[in-house]
Amino acid sequence: MNTPRCFVFLLAIACIVPTSSRVIAQVSVGFGEADVSPTLGKTPVWIAGFGKGRAATKIHDPIMVRVVVLEHAGKKIAIASVDVVGLFNDVAQRVRSELRDFTCILVASTHNHEGPDTMGLWGPNLLTSGVDPDYLKRVEKGIVQTIRAADKTRRPANAAIGSASAPDLLHDNREPYVKHDQLVALRFDGADKKPVGIVVQWNCHPETLDSKNTEISADFVAFTVEYLRKKHGCPVVYLTGTVGGLMTSLHVVVKDDTGTPLKDGTFAKTKAYGVLVGKLADKALAAAKPVTLTPFEVRTQRFFAPIDNPFYMLAFNFGVLKRDAYVWRNDPLKAEPFKGQIDAKTPLCMQTEVGWLKLGNLEIAAIPGEIYPELVLSKVQNPADKNADFPDAAIEPGIYAQMKGSHRMIVGLANDEIGYILPKRQWDEKAPYCYGRKRAQYGEENSLGPETGPIVCDMFRKMVERK
Ligand SMILES: [Zn+2]
């Protein structure tokens, strides 16, 4: 065929430019959401997070599953976030088994303290699980369906990322006072420049409604999402990051329009706090810069962590905590399933996982519980308080220090909820207590044990360093 030379030249440019800078590098993204609120009326719905036996009386706002799906070069990644207290690893495994065409599926919880029990610890009494197994199945199904639906809405998009800090929006109720006060926000815009969706990651316990509330709610997260959705006219996925140590909205001073401080445990404060987090996300988005999210690289490391918590052992024994136990042999990479009756002699462990997503210039750490900011930001107390239980314990390798990319994000309660992940040298169960305190601080009772922090951080480091 006789093609004029200039046409060939133009054709060559037309092929080269989009291929190198637009088509290959561009990610395809889809968002989805579904209401997975429990049904009230037939059997009691136990609200998780604070004391046992808190029966729900009403649904104030829905419990949602929110999903973002990213695709590039045939690899699909789904990140799902559910407005519940925590979901165990078996839920993530079952969701993955239904969606085998995905390279990576991350199932996270916001750690909502005003939604239904999905772990078992908040039933009517010590011996009874608060989980309704049928409801849990419905949540699982909801996650699978929402990922499928989000996948169907995928379209090419350009991403921009920004961050903003707000120490005043967090209360740290455990010494040493170290906050993870950086919010990260990602915005995806379509070819028409209109927003396709937003992903927000912030580090706070959704528990503003406090321990007496009996109305099902997603806490401040509901209001943050509502604010951003209205402002930007697109779906929003909210991710909970670092919440150990303990990052909370309780005791944060939030005022109404007249300057009067709003009380913890009220919807007025919960809404106002949620809007403040939404405005912080706006600040992050206003400063957002384009970011390349391709190519994708995903790593997962499964491992075992010993259970040194007598309360958890009891809960295992009575079937209140329903998950597989393994025999602990001092090796995080090897343990055989435990069968039979739990006794004091056999040391047990549970299996969990860490993950690392490298999406172009953005790295995401997937941590299976409530990690302390000290471990994320390499701010473990040094020297340790002399009254700490293990003052000479080695300092764990920090999570963010392992991620060398220009942008970082953390998803806590990712693919599991194993409780608090503490720096070993800040473990303080035995008198005398750190900082001259008369009583132990809160935290250890909701952790697997002092080895959890060292093992999680070590597994994460080795996984990222793996060749
Ligand atoms: Zn918590």
Residues whose N, C-alpha, C, O or C-beta is under 5 A from the ligand:
A	BS01	ZN	E370
